[in-house]
Amino acid sequence: MPTTANYNLQTTDSNTEYFKDWWRAQNLATSSNITKIDTALGEKAAQSVAVSATLSSSAWTGSSSPYSQVVSVPITSNQNGMASLSPDATVEERIAAREAIMYVSSQAAGTLTINADGIVPLVDIPIQIIILG
């Protein structure tokens, strides 16, 4: 039976016997397409890691927007990272983060660069970084 290149998912064509084979393959508990997708996504999720960092109010660079700050994180050049405000941020920190209009502008091995298009925060901002597996 034909399969896809990346996840070895079974495919079919209009031939009746191929369709019957495909249907049977979808109902196998250990090798169905659904099981393969679930396993692949589960392995990716298990490899993802959350790390905490702090954007220091005194570490912003630039004389006008966008301001930037480089944060050290345990990330390799072939991984992706996403940053968000820490769930533990105070009201003051959340307000400062909203006013800063922050985003990840680039990444390299070991670092993420955070830019701020708005007002430079006058308080430290706790962030959470998810490093995708």
Secondary structure, 3 states (H helix, E strand, C coil): CCECCCCCCECCCCCHHHHHHHHHHHCCCCCCHHHHHHHHHHHHHHHCEEEEEEECCCCCECCCCCEEEEEECCCCCCCEEEEEECCCCCHHHHHHHHHHCEEEEEEECCEEEEEECCCCCCCCEEEEEEEEC
